[in-house]
């Protein structure tokens, strides 16, 4: 079953990515790099989204958005809001999803 093998490999890769991003967050926090913190939280949120850990992904993505907004990194905040909007859409929270997408577009175009 080649598809099954591929699924196992992808699952292992996502687990490794989660550990990598958690380590990156720790290092970025230690050295005081807000941009690396924001991006690492955002990337971790993306992995959690792709592995269907939506509740955890929402919290992590919100941290990323907050940090990106604090340092005026609009592209990062907008990107992570887009992923958060996808989660809301999957949860059938269409209105919240559209609001986030509009906010994300507005931030990215600044």
RANORLIN-V934565 format. One record per pair of residues at least 6 apart in sequence whose C-alpha atoms are under 6 Angstrom apart, sorted by sequence separation. I is the first residue (numbers start at 1). J is the second residue. D is the distance in whole Angstrom. If there is no record, write none. Layout:
BEGIN
{{I/J/D} {I/J/D}}
END
This chain:
BEGIN
{{28/36/6} {49/57/6} {89/97/6} {28/37/5} {48/57/5} {68/77/5} {88/97/5} {25/37/5} {45/57/5} {65/77/5} {85/97/4} {25/40/6} {45/60/5} {85/100/6} {45/61/5} {21/40/6} {41/60/6} {42/61/5} {82/101/6} {42/64/5} {21/44/6} {41/64/5} {81/104/6} {18/44/6} {38/64/4} {78/104/4} {38/67/5} {78/107/6} {38/68/6} {78/108/6} {74/107/5} {75/108/5} {74/108/6}}
END
